[in-house]
Amino acid sequence: MKRIPRSKSALVAAVGVALVSVLAGCASTTSDSSGVSGSSSDSSTSSTKSASGSTSAQSTSDDSASYKDGTYSVDESYTSPGGQEEVAVSVTVKSDLITAVTVKTIKAEGQGEQYQARFESAISGTVVGKSLSSLSVSRVAGSSLTSEAFDSALDAIRTEAAA
C-alpha cells in the first residue's frame, strides 16, 4: 500500500468533506422525465431545465403577500454589452399565482435580440403556476440580463398588484 504524505492526506480529507457537503445539498433534489428538477423542501421551490441554455425560477413559500387578480404590464429597460435594451412584461395574476406571462422585445439589437427571443419562448414554462410573492428567475434560456430585467418588472408588478 502506497503511503500518502501528510499534506496530501489533509487535502484529500478536505476535498472529501467538500464533496459530501455538495452531495448532501443535492440529496433532496428530485427530477421528473422532462428534466425538470426541484427541491422537495417545503420552504422553497425551484425548477431547472436545460435546453439551449438554462432555465430556473425560485420562489419561497412566503405567501403572506396578497395580490389583486388582474393583468399587469411593465416596460423594463436595461443595459447590455450591445447597448440599451427594453422588454415589455405582462403578467396575469389569479389567487396570488401567475397564470399567464408574455414578454415582448421593444428594443434590442444583434445578439440581444437572440437572447430576448429565447427568453420570450421559455419564460412561460418557467413561471406560470408560481407564486408572485417571491418569484425570481435567473438565466432563463441562457439570458441573464433579460432575466434581471424580468425580475425588476416583477418588483414593479408586485407593488402595483398589492392588495
VMD Tcl script that builds the backbone (N, CA, C; Angstrom):
set m [mol new atoms 489]
animate dup $m
set s [atomselect $m all]
$s set {name element resname resid chain x y z} {
  {N N MET 1 A 0.843 -1.168 0.000}
  {CA C MET 1 A 0.000 0.000 0.000}
  {C C MET 1 A 0.888 1.230 0.000}
  {N N LYS 2 A 0.581 2.171 -0.895}
  {CA C LYS 2 A 1.374 3.384 -1.007}
  {C C LYS 2 A 0.949 4.364 0.070}
  {N N ARG 3 A 1.910 4.935 0.748}
  {CA C ARG 3 A 1.629 5.882 1.818}
  {C C ARG 3 A 1.532 7.288 1.238}
  {N N ILE 4 A 0.459 7.996 1.585}
  {CA C ILE 4 A 0.252 9.365 1.122}
  {C C ILE 4 A 0.874 10.287 2.156}
  {N N PRO 5 A 1.747 11.196 1.714}
  {CA C PRO 5 A 2.329 12.142 2.675}
  {C C PRO 5 A 1.233 12.927 3.394}
  {N N ARG 6 A 1.522 13.362 4.610}
  {CA C ARG 6 A 0.545 14.014 5.465}
  {C C ARG 6 A -0.144 15.192 4.780}
  {N N SER 7 A 0.560 16.033 4.044}
  {CA C SER 7 A -0.054 17.207 3.424}
  {C C SER 7 A -1.072 16.794 2.359}
  {N N LYS 8 A -0.807 15.707 1.643}
  {CA C LYS 8 A -1.762 15.235 0.643}
  {C C LYS 8 A -2.987 14.626 1.309}
  {N N SER 9 A -2.796 13.937 2.428}
  {CA C SER 9 A -3.947 13.327 3.084}
  {C C SER 9 A -4.885 14.400 3.643}
  {N N ALA 10 A -4.338 15.512 4.113}
  {CA C ALA 10 A -5.183 16.608 4.582}
  {C C ALA 10 A -5.979 17.191 3.428}
  {N N LEU 11 A -5.348 17.310 2.265}
  {CA C LEU 11 A -6.026 17.819 1.078}
  {C C LEU 11 A -7.127 16.859 0.645}
  {N N VAL 12 A -6.837 15.569 0.637}
  {CA C VAL 12 A -7.831 14.564 0.271}
  {C C VAL 12 A -9.007 14.609 1.239}
  {N N ALA 13 A -8.742 14.757 2.522}
  {CA C ALA 13 A -9.816 14.837 3.510}
  {C C ALA 13 A -10.667 16.080 3.291}
  {N N ALA 14 A -10.032 17.215 3.013}
  {CA C ALA 14 A -10.780 18.452 2.780}
  {C C ALA 14 A -11.656 18.329 1.535}
  {N N VAL 15 A -11.126 17.741 0.470}
  {CA C VAL 15 A -11.911 17.542 -0.744}
  {C C VAL 15 A -13.062 16.594 -0.468}
  {N N GLY 16 A -12.832 15.562 0.316}
  {CA C GLY 16 A -13.892 14.617 0.667}
  {C C GLY 16 A -15.012 15.284 1.444}
  {N N VAL 17 A -14.657 16.136 2.402}
  {CA C VAL 17 A -15.662 16.850 3.185}
  {C C VAL 17 A -16.462 17.781 2.277}
  {N N ALA 18 A -15.783 18.469 1.374}
  {CA C ALA 18 A -16.470 19.374 0.449}
  {C C ALA 18 A -17.419 18.600 -0.450}
  {N N LEU 19 A -16.991 17.445 -0.931}
  {CA C LEU 19 A -17.821 16.619 -1.797}
  {C C LEU 19 A -19.054 16.118 -1.062}
  {N N VAL 20 A -18.878 15.686 0.183}
  {CA C VAL 20 A -20.013 15.224 0.983}
  {C C VAL 20 A -21.004 16.368 1.189}
  {N N SER 21 A -20.509 17.592 1.431}
  {CA C SER 21 A -21.390 18.751 1.611}
  {C C SER 21 A -22.194 19.028 0.354}
  {N N VAL 22 A -21.533 18.956 -0.795}
  {CA C VAL 22 A -22.226 19.191 -2.069}
  {C C VAL 22 A -23.278 18.117 -2.293}
  {N N LEU 23 A -22.924 16.873 -2.076}
  {CA C LEU 23 A -23.864 15.781 -2.288}
  {C C LEU 23 A -25.031 15.855 -1.311}
  {N N ALA 24 A -24.779 16.276 -0.093}
  {CA C ALA 24 A -25.857 16.406 0.887}
  {C C ALA 24 A -26.840 17.480 0.455}
  {N N GLY 25 A -26.337 18.550 -0.137}
  {CA C GLY 25 A -27.206 19.609 -0.625}
  {C C GLY 25 A -28.055 19.156 -1.792}
  {N N CYS 26 A -27.579 18.176 -2.546}
  {CA C CYS 26 A -28.313 17.660 -3.700}
  {C C CYS 26 A -29.248 16.527 -3.333}
  {N N ALA 27 A -29.161 16.031 -2.143}
  {CA C ALA 27 A -29.899 14.833 -1.770}
  {C C ALA 27 A -31.400 14.990 -1.855}
  {N N SER 28 A -31.913 16.195 -1.627}
  {CA C SER 28 A -33.359 16.356 -1.645}
  {C C SER 28 A -33.884 16.761 -3.016}
  {N N THR 29 A -33.044 16.740 -4.039}
  {CA C THR 29 A -33.470 17.128 -5.375}
  {C C THR 29 A -34.129 15.960 -6.069}
  {N N THR 30 A -35.242 16.236 -6.716}
  {CA C THR 30 A -35.932 15.224 -7.488}
  {C C THR 30 A -35.960 15.650 -8.936}
  {N N SER 31 A -36.173 14.719 -9.825}
  {CA C SER 31 A -36.213 15.037 -11.245}
  {C C SER 31 A -37.327 14.247 -11.885}
  {N N ASP 32 A -38.100 14.916 -12.768}
  {CA C ASP 32 A -39.126 14.177 -13.493}
  {C C ASP 32 A -38.617 13.862 -14.898}
  {N N SER 33 A -39.418 13.199 -15.695}
  {CA C SER 33 A -38.973 12.755 -17.003}
  {C C SER 33 A -38.711 13.897 -17.969}
  {N N SER 34 A -39.210 15.107 -17.702}
  {CA C SER 34 A -38.971 16.226 -18.602}
  {C C SER 34 A -37.632 16.894 -18.331}
  {N N GLY 35 A -36.915 16.438 -17.321}
  {CA C GLY 35 A -35.636 17.041 -16.995}
  {C C GLY 35 A -35.770 18.201 -16.035}
  {N N VAL 36 A -36.944 18.411 -15.476}
  {CA C VAL 36 A -37.155 19.493 -14.533}
  {C C VAL 36 A -36.780 18.990 -13.152}
  {N N SER 37 A -35.929 19.709 -12.486}
  {CA C SER 37 A -35.501 19.343 -11.141}
  {C C SER 37 A -36.129 20.291 -10.160}
  {N N GLY 38 A -36.422 19.802 -8.988}
  {CA C GLY 38 A -36.979 20.675 -7.970}
  {C C GLY 38 A -36.603 20.204 -6.595}
  {N N SER 39 A -36.616 21.104 -5.655}
  {CA C SER 39 A -36.320 20.772 -4.276}
  {C C SER 39 A -37.577 20.249 -3.609}
  {N N SER 40 A -37.436 19.256 -2.785}
  {CA C SER 40 A -38.601 18.735 -2.091}
  {C C SER 40 A -38.842 19.467 -0.776}
  {N N SER 41 A -38.056 20.481 -0.495}
  {CA C SER 41 A -38.205 21.257 0.731}
  {C C SER 41 A -39.505 22.048 0.716}
  {N N ASP 42 A -40.132 22.201 1.868}
  {CA C ASP 42 A -41.368 22.968 1.970}
  {C C ASP 42 A -41.124 24.464 1.923}
  {N N SER 43 A -39.921 24.923 2.225}
  {CA C SER 43 A -39.686 26.351 2.317}
  {C C SER 43 A -39.411 26.997 0.972}
  {N N SER 44 A -39.086 26.235 -0.048}
  {CA C SER 44 A -38.858 26.850 -1.347}
  {C C SER 44 A -39.078 25.839 -2.445}
  {N N THR 45 A -39.344 26.366 -3.634}
  {CA C THR 45 A -39.437 25.509 -4.797}
  {C C THR 45 A -38.532 26.079 -5.852}
  {N N SER 46 A -38.002 25.213 -6.687}
  {CA C SER 46 A -37.193 25.688 -7.791}
  {C C SER 46 A -37.342 24.729 -8.944}
  {N N SER 47 A -37.149 25.254 -10.124}
  {CA C SER 47 A -37.166 24.381 -11.285}
  {C C SER 47 A -35.996 24.745 -12.156}
  {N N THR 48 A -35.403 23.744 -12.741}
  {CA C THR 48 A -34.287 23.970 -13.626}
  {C C THR 48 A -34.469 23.094 -14.833}
  {N N LYS 49 A -34.308 23.667 -15.991}
  {CA C LYS 49 A -34.444 22.917 -17.228}
  {C C LYS 49 A -33.279 23.290 -18.118}
  {N N SER 50 A -32.638 22.329 -18.713}
  {CA C SER 50 A -31.531 22.618 -19.592}
  {C C SER 50 A -31.930 22.314 -21.020}
  {N N ALA 51 A -31.794 23.285 -21.878}
  {CA C ALA 51 A -32.081 23.127 -23.304}
  {C C ALA 51 A -31.021 23.946 -24.016}
  {N N SER 52 A -31.413 25.034 -24.630}
  {CA C SER 52 A -30.427 25.934 -25.233}
  {C C SER 52 A -30.095 26.992 -24.205}
  {N N GLY 53 A -29.416 26.594 -23.163}
  {CA C GLY 53 A -29.163 27.457 -22.027}
  {C C GLY 53 A -29.826 26.835 -20.826}
  {N N SER 54 A -29.903 27.589 -19.770}
  {CA C SER 54 A -30.538 27.041 -18.588}
  {C C SER 54 A -31.760 27.858 -18.243}
  {N N THR 55 A -32.652 27.242 -17.531}
  {CA C THR 55 A -33.878 27.902 -17.118}
  {C C THR 55 A -34.090 27.606 -15.652}
  {N N SER 56 A -34.304 28.652 -14.869}
  {CA C SER 56 A -34.592 28.402 -13.472}
  {C C SER 56 A -35.468 29.495 -12.900}
  {N N ALA 57 A -36.262 29.090 -11.939}
  {CA C ALA 57 A -37.109 30.036 -11.208}
  {C C ALA 57 A -37.164 29.562 -9.770}
  {N N GLN 58 A -37.190 30.502 -8.876}
  {CA C GLN 58 A -37.270 30.154 -7.468}
  {C C GLN 58 A -38.342 30.996 -6.814}
  {N N SER 59 A -39.035 30.393 -5.898}
  {CA C SER 59 A -39.954 31.152 -5.058}
  {C C SER 59 A -39.974 30.500 -3.694}
  {N N THR 60 A -40.001 31.325 -2.678}
  {CA C THR 60 A -40.080 30.788 -1.330}
  {C C THR 60 A -41.541 30.620 -0.971}
  {N N SER 61 A -41.810 29.944 0.097}
  {CA C SER 61 A -43.202 29.712 0.473}
  {C C SER 61 A -43.778 30.868 1.282}
  {N N ASP 62 A -43.151 32.035 1.217}
  {CA C ASP 62 A -43.669 33.220 1.883}
  {C C ASP 62 A -44.856 33.749 1.092}
  {N N ASP 63 A -46.012 33.123 1.281}
  {CA C ASP 63 A -47.212 33.501 0.566}
  {C C ASP 63 A -48.071 34.444 1.388}
  {N N SER 64 A -47.439 35.184 2.314}
  {CA C SER 64 A -48.184 36.099 3.155}
  {C C SER 64 A -48.670 37.308 2.362}
  {N N ALA 65 A -48.007 37.606 1.238}
  {CA C ALA 65 A -48.435 38.724 0.406}
  {C C ALA 65 A -49.702 38.336 -0.335}
  {N N SER 66 A -50.550 39.315 -0.535}
  {CA C SER 66 A -51.788 39.069 -1.253}
  {C C SER 66 A -51.879 40.080 -2.388}
  {N N TYR 67 A -52.183 39.599 -3.573}
  {CA C TYR 67 A -52.239 40.448 -4.743}
  {C C TYR 67 A -53.623 40.412 -5.370}
  {N N LYS 68 A -54.022 41.561 -5.917}
  {CA C LYS 68 A -55.303 41.653 -6.610}
  {C C LYS 68 A -55.198 40.886 -7.921}
  {N N ASP 69 A -56.241 40.111 -8.235}
  {CA C ASP 69 A -56.293 39.412 -9.508}
  {C C ASP 69 A -56.313 40.443 -10.631}
  {N N GLY 70 A -55.655 40.117 -11.732}
  {CA C GLY 70 A -55.652 41.018 -12.880}
  {C C GLY 70 A -54.434 40.805 -13.737}
  {N N THR 71 A -54.354 41.586 -14.790}
  {CA C THR 71 A -53.203 41.547 -15.688}
  {C C THR 71 A -52.439 42.852 -15.523}
  {N N TYR 72 A -51.145 42.740 -15.311}
  {CA C TYR 72 A -50.284 43.882 -15.041}
  {C C TYR 72 A -49.171 43.914 -16.080}
  {N N SER 73 A -48.874 45.110 -16.575}
  {CA C SER 73 A -47.849 45.262 -17.614}
  {C C SER 73 A -46.835 46.322 -17.223}
  {N N VAL 74 A -45.571 46.039 -17.514}
  {CA C VAL 74 A -44.471 46.945 -17.213}
  {C C VAL 74 A -43.467 46.873 -18.358}
  {N N ASP 75 A -42.945 48.016 -18.775}
  {CA C ASP 75 A -41.825 48.053 -19.710}
  {C C ASP 75 A -40.562 48.233 -18.884}
  {N N GLU 76 A -39.572 47.410 -19.142}
  {CA C GLU 76 A -38.338 47.451 -18.359}
  {C C GLU 76 A -37.148 47.564 -19.301}
  {N N SER 77 A -36.266 48.515 -19.023}
  {CA C SER 77 A -35.069 48.673 -19.843}
  {C C SER 77 A -33.839 48.277 -19.041}
  {N N TYR 78 A -32.802 47.921 -19.764}
  {CA C TYR 78 A -31.551 47.516 -19.135}
  {C C TYR 78 A -30.414 47.706 -20.129}
  {N N THR 79 A -29.199 47.697 -19.627}
  {CA C THR 79 A -28.026 47.885 -20.466}
  {C C THR 79 A -27.329 46.550 -20.672}
  {N N SER 80 A -27.054 46.248 -21.929}
  {CA C SER 80 A -26.320 45.031 -22.277}
  {C C SER 80 A -25.016 45.457 -22.964}
  {N N PRO 81 A -24.140 44.522 -23.237}
  {CA C PRO 81 A -22.923 44.891 -23.971}
  {C C PRO 81 A -23.230 45.537 -25.332}
  {N N GLY 82 A -24.405 45.238 -25.908}
  {CA C GLY 82 A -24.796 45.810 -27.191}
  {C C GLY 82 A -25.471 47.159 -27.066}
  {N N GLY 83 A -25.715 47.631 -25.842}
  {CA C GLY 83 A -26.365 48.919 -25.643}
  {C C GLY 83 A -27.642 48.797 -24.833}
  {N N GLN 84 A -28.473 49.824 -24.937}
  {CA C GLN 84 A -29.731 49.870 -24.194}
  {C C GLN 84 A -30.748 48.933 -24.839}
  {N N GLU 85 A -31.413 48.116 -24.019}
  {CA C GLU 85 A -32.434 47.185 -24.488}
  {C C GLU 85 A -33.675 47.359 -23.635}
  {N N GLU 86 A -34.827 46.927 -24.173}
  {CA C GLU 86 A -36.076 47.097 -23.443}
  {C C GLU 86 A -37.038 45.956 -23.775}
  {N N VAL 87 A -37.746 45.498 -22.748}
  {CA C VAL 87 A -38.761 44.455 -22.912}
  {C C VAL 87 A -40.061 44.909 -22.264}
  {N N ALA 88 A -41.173 44.412 -22.807}
  {CA C ALA 88 A -42.492 44.638 -22.214}
  {C C ALA 88 A -42.899 43.341 -21.539}
  {N N VAL 89 A -43.218 43.415 -20.257}
  {CA C VAL 89 A -43.594 42.248 -19.464}
  {C C VAL 89 A -45.055 42.390 -19.071}
  {N N SER 90 A -45.828 41.336 -19.311}
  {CA C SER 90 A -47.232 41.307 -18.906}
  {C C SER 90 A -47.471 40.020 -18.122}
  {N N VAL 91 A -48.054 40.158 -16.934}
  {CA C VAL 91 A -48.285 39.018 -16.054}
  {C C VAL 91 A -49.746 39.020 -15.616}
  {N N THR 92 A -50.399 37.874 -15.712}
  {CA C THR 92 A -51.755 37.718 -15.210}
  {C C THR 92 A -51.687 36.975 -13.882}
  {N N VAL 93 A -52.337 37.553 -12.859}
  {CA C VAL 93 A -52.309 37.001 -11.507}
  {C C VAL 93 A -53.723 36.600 -11.113}
  {N N LYS 94 A -53.855 35.406 -10.580}
  {CA C LYS 94 A -55.140 34.942 -10.039}
  {C C LYS 94 A -54.828 34.150 -8.776}
  {N N SER 95 A -55.451 34.537 -7.685}
  {CA C SER 95 A -55.232 33.899 -6.381}
  {C C SER 95 A -53.750 33.857 -6.028}
  {N N ASP 96 A -53.058 34.955 -6.275}
  {CA C ASP 96 A -51.634 35.135 -5.969}
  {C C ASP 96 A -50.700 34.273 -6.812}
  {N N LEU 97 A -51.218 33.568 -7.811}
  {CA C LEU 97 A -50.387 32.755 -8.697}
  {C C LEU 97 A -50.327 33.385 -10.081}
  {N N ILE 98 A -49.207 33.211 -10.743}
  {CA C ILE 98 A -49.074 33.678 -12.121}
  {C C ILE 98 A -49.751 32.651 -13.015}
  {N N THR 99 A -50.765 33.097 -13.767}
  {CA C THR 99 A -51.495 32.185 -14.649}
  {C C THR 99 A -51.114 32.379 -16.110}
  {N N ALA 100 A -50.510 33.512 -16.439}
  {CA C ALA 100 A -50.053 33.762 -17.807}
  {C C ALA 100 A -48.961 34.821 -17.773}
  {N N VAL 101 A -48.065 34.752 -18.728}
  {CA C VAL 101 A -46.997 35.738 -18.835}
  {C C VAL 101 A -46.617 35.898 -20.302}
  {N N THR 102 A -46.331 37.126 -20.682}
  {CA C THR 102 A -45.765 37.382 -22.005}
  {C C THR 102 A -44.637 38.385 -21.841}
  {N N VAL 103 A -43.629 38.210 -22.656}
  {CA C VAL 103 A -42.510 39.137 -22.713}
  {C C VAL 103 A -42.287 39.442 -24.187}
  {N N LYS 104 A -42.269 40.706 -24.520}
  {CA C LYS 104 A -42.071 41.136 -25.904}
  {C C LYS 104 A -40.885 42.078 -25.982}
  {N N THR 105 A -40.101 41.924 -27.038}
  {CA C THR 105 A -38.971 42.810 -27.270}
  {C C THR 105 A -39.475 44.170 -27.732}
  {N N ILE 106 A -39.024 45.211 -27.078}
  {CA C ILE 106 A -39.290 46.573 -27.532}
  {C C ILE 106 A -38.072 47.090 -28.264}
  {N N LYS 107 A -36.901 46.875 -27.664}
  {CA C LYS 107 A -35.669 47.346 -28.268}
  {C C LYS 107 A -34.537 46.383 -27.949}
  {N N ALA 108 A -33.892 45.909 -28.999}
  {CA C ALA 108 A -32.706 45.067 -28.865}
  {C C ALA 108 A -32.031 44.999 -30.220}
  {N N GLU 109 A -30.743 44.789 -30.208}
  {CA C GLU 109 A -30.003 44.679 -31.459}
  {C C GLU 109 A -29.016 43.530 -31.368}
  {N N GLY 110 A -28.731 42.957 -32.518}
  {CA C GLY 110 A -27.716 41.919 -32.613}
  {C C GLY 110 A -28.000 40.730 -31.731}
  {N N GLN 111 A -26.999 40.381 -30.939}
  {CA C GLN 111 A -27.095 39.212 -30.081}
  {C C GLN 111 A -28.186 39.379 -29.014}
  {N N GLY 112 A -28.455 40.611 -28.604}
  {CA C GLY 112 A -29.507 40.876 -27.625}
  {C C GLY 112 A -30.859 40.405 -28.121}
  {N N GLU 113 A -31.134 40.559 -29.412}
  {CA C GLU 113 A -32.396 40.083 -29.991}
  {C C GLU 113 A -32.517 38.575 -29.848}
  {N N GLN 114 A -31.421 37.871 -30.073}
  {CA C GLN 114 A -31.428 36.410 -29.966}
  {C C GLN 114 A -31.708 35.982 -28.526}
  {N N TYR 115 A -31.051 36.621 -27.567}
  {CA C TYR 115 A -31.272 36.271 -26.159}
  {C C TYR 115 A -32.707 36.565 -25.752}
  {N N GLN 116 A -33.225 37.729 -26.166}
  {CA C GLN 116 A -34.599 38.070 -25.810}
  {C C GLN 116 A -35.595 37.102 -26.441}
  {N N ALA 117 A -35.354 36.697 -27.679}
  {CA C ALA 117 A -36.271 35.755 -28.343}
  {C C ALA 117 A -36.293 34.418 -27.607}
  {N N ARG 118 A -35.133 33.922 -27.209}
  {CA C ARG 118 A -35.091 32.658 -26.459}
  {C C ARG 118 A -35.764 32.811 -25.107}
  {N N PHE 119 A -35.536 33.944 -24.455}
  {CA C PHE 119 A -36.170 34.217 -23.165}
  {C C PHE 119 A -37.683 34.219 -23.325}
  {N N GLU 120 A -38.184 34.930 -24.332}
  {CA C GLU 120 A -39.626 35.035 -24.576}
  {C C GLU 120 A -40.276 33.665 -24.758}
  {N N SER 121 A -39.589 32.766 -25.449}
  {CA C SER 121 A -40.181 31.446 -25.695}
  {C C SER 121 A -40.105 30.524 -24.485}
  {N N ALA 122 A -39.217 30.795 -23.535}
  {CA C ALA 122 A -39.029 29.895 -22.394}
  {C C ALA 122 A -39.680 30.378 -21.100}
  {N N ILE 123 A -39.982 31.656 -20.985}
  {CA C ILE 123 A -40.393 32.207 -19.686}
  {C C ILE 123 A -41.730 31.651 -19.195}
  {N N SER 124 A -42.671 31.441 -20.078}
  {CA C SER 124 A -43.984 30.968 -19.649}
  {C C SER 124 A -43.884 29.625 -18.925}
  {N N GLY 125 A -43.150 28.694 -19.485}
  {CA C GLY 125 A -42.983 27.385 -18.867}
  {C C GLY 125 A -42.215 27.435 -17.564}
  {N N THR 126 A -41.522 28.528 -17.333}
  {CA C THR 126 A -40.722 28.678 -16.126}
  {C C THR 126 A -41.507 29.276 -14.970}
  {N N VAL 127 A -42.425 30.221 -15.239}
  {CA C VAL 127 A -43.061 30.956 -14.147}
  {C C VAL 127 A -44.556 30.712 -13.969}
  {N N VAL 128 A -45.250 30.218 -14.985}
  {CA C VAL 128 A -46.694 30.001 -14.837}
  {C C VAL 128 A -46.936 28.944 -13.761}
  {N N GLY 129 A -47.845 29.260 -12.840}
  {CA C GLY 129 A -48.146 28.372 -11.725}
  {C C GLY 129 A -47.368 28.697 -10.470}
  {N N LYS 130 A -46.428 29.616 -10.549}
  {CA C LYS 130 A -45.623 30.012 -9.391}
  {C C LYS 130 A -46.280 31.193 -8.683}
  {N N SER 131 A -45.991 31.336 -7.405}
  {CA C SER 131 A -46.495 32.436 -6.603}
  {C C SER 131 A -45.771 33.725 -6.972}
  {N N LEU 132 A -46.524 34.790 -7.159}
  {CA C LEU 132 A -45.931 36.088 -7.481}
  {C C LEU 132 A -45.143 36.645 -6.300}
  {N N SER 133 A -45.519 36.272 -5.095}
  {CA C SER 133 A -44.982 36.917 -3.900}
  {C C SER 133 A -43.463 36.984 -3.835}
  {N N SER 134 A -42.776 35.963 -4.250}
  {CA C SER 134 A -41.318 35.993 -4.135}
  {C C SER 134 A -40.623 35.333 -5.318}
  {N N LEU 135 A -41.288 35.287 -6.438}
  {CA C LEU 135 A -40.709 34.676 -7.625}
  {C C LEU 135 A -39.486 35.443 -8.094}
  {N N SER 136 A -38.469 34.718 -8.471}
  {CA C SER 136 A -37.247 35.304 -9.017}
  {C C SER 136 A -36.695 34.328 -10.047}
  {N N VAL 137 A -36.317 34.838 -11.207}
  {CA C VAL 137 A -35.735 33.970 -12.228}
  {C C VAL 137 A -34.270 34.317 -12.411}
  {N N SER 138 A -33.532 33.357 -12.923}
  {CA C SER 138 A -32.129 33.622 -13.233}
  {C C SER 138 A -31.734 32.817 -14.462}
  {N N ARG 139 A -31.150 33.492 -15.394}
  {CA C ARG 139 A -30.599 32.873 -16.590}
  {C C ARG 139 A -31.605 31.966 -17.304}
  {N N VAL 140 A -32.708 32.533 -17.737}
  {CA C VAL 140 A -33.706 31.780 -18.484}
  {C C VAL 140 A -33.238 31.680 -19.928}
  {N N ALA 141 A -33.157 30.464 -20.454}
  {CA C ALA 141 A -32.740 30.195 -21.834}
  {C C ALA 141 A -31.399 30.847 -22.169}
  {N N GLY 142 A -30.515 30.903 -21.192}
  {CA C GLY 142 A -29.184 31.456 -21.416}
  {C C GLY 142 A -29.100 32.965 -21.291}
  {N N SER 143 A -30.202 33.608 -20.982}
  {CA C SER 143 A -30.235 35.066 -20.924}
  {C C SER 143 A -30.280 35.556 -19.483}
  {N N SER 144 A -29.167 36.034 -18.989}
  {CA C SER 144 A -29.138 36.524 -17.612}
  {C C SER 144 A -29.584 37.976 -17.515}
  {N N LEU 145 A -29.248 38.807 -18.492}
  {CA C LEU 145 A -29.629 40.216 -18.417}
  {C C LEU 145 A -31.131 40.405 -18.604}
  {N N THR 146 A -31.738 39.676 -19.529}
  {CA C THR 146 A -33.188 39.753 -19.701}
  {C C THR 146 A -33.872 39.218 -18.444}
  {N N SER 147 A -33.295 38.194 -17.834}
  {CA C SER 147 A -33.843 37.653 -16.581}
  {C C SER 147 A -33.830 38.704 -15.480}
  {N N GLU 148 A -32.738 39.467 -15.384}
  {CA C GLU 148 A -32.659 40.521 -14.378}
  {C C GLU 148 A -33.717 41.595 -14.636}
  {N N ALA 149 A -33.916 41.958 -15.908}
  {CA C ALA 149 A -34.945 42.941 -16.253}
  {C C ALA 149 A -36.334 42.402 -15.900}
  {N N PHE 150 A -36.552 41.108 -16.139}
  {CA C PHE 150 A -37.829 40.491 -15.804}
  {C C PHE 150 A -38.071 40.554 -14.299}
  {N N ASP 151 A -37.052 40.266 -13.503}
  {CA C ASP 151 A -37.183 40.349 -12.046}
  {C C ASP 151 A -37.515 41.778 -11.603}
  {N N SER 152 A -36.901 42.767 -12.230}
  {CA C SER 152 A -37.215 44.166 -11.911}
  {C C SER 152 A -38.661 44.486 -12.265}
  {N N ALA 153 A -39.123 43.972 -13.398}
  {CA C ALA 153 A -40.518 44.165 -13.801}
  {C C ALA 153 A -41.452 43.515 -12.775}
  {N N LEU 154 A -41.088 42.326 -12.287}
  {CA C LEU 154 A -41.910 41.655 -11.272}
  {C C LEU 154 A -42.022 42.497 -9.999}
  {N N ASP 155 A -40.926 43.157 -9.626}
  {CA C ASP 155 A -40.972 44.015 -8.443}
  {C C ASP 155 A -41.997 45.129 -8.627}
  {N N ALA 156 A -41.993 45.758 -9.811}
  {CA C ALA 156 A -42.962 46.826 -10.093}
  {C C ALA 156 A -44.382 46.284 -10.122}
  {N N ILE 157 A -44.553 45.081 -10.659}
  {CA C ILE 157 A -45.875 44.456 -10.722}
  {C C ILE 157 A -46.366 44.119 -9.319}
  {N N ARG 158 A -45.491 43.639 -8.459}
  {CA C ARG 158 A -45.879 43.341 -7.071}
  {C C ARG 158 A -46.409 44.611 -6.387}
  {N N THR 159 A -45.709 45.721 -6.605}
  {CA C THR 159 A -46.129 46.988 -5.998}
  {C C THR 159 A -47.506 47.388 -6.518}
  {N N GLU 160 A -47.697 47.283 -7.820}
  {CA C GLU 160 A -48.967 47.672 -8.431}
  {C C GLU 160 A -50.111 46.744 -8.021}
  {N N ALA 161 A -49.814 45.452 -7.884}
  {CA C ALA 161 A -50.863 44.460 -7.599}
  {C C ALA 161 A -51.146 44.271 -6.117}
  {N N ALA 162 A -50.361 44.897 -5.270}
  {CA C ALA 162 A -50.552 44.726 -3.821}
  {C C ALA 162 A -51.973 45.099 -3.429}
  {N N ALA 163 A -52.589 44.216 -2.671}
  {CA C ALA 163 A -53.996 44.421 -2.265}
  {C C ALA 163 A -54.106 45.329 -1.067}
}
mol reanalyze $m
mol bondsrecalc $m
mol representation Tube
mol addrep $m
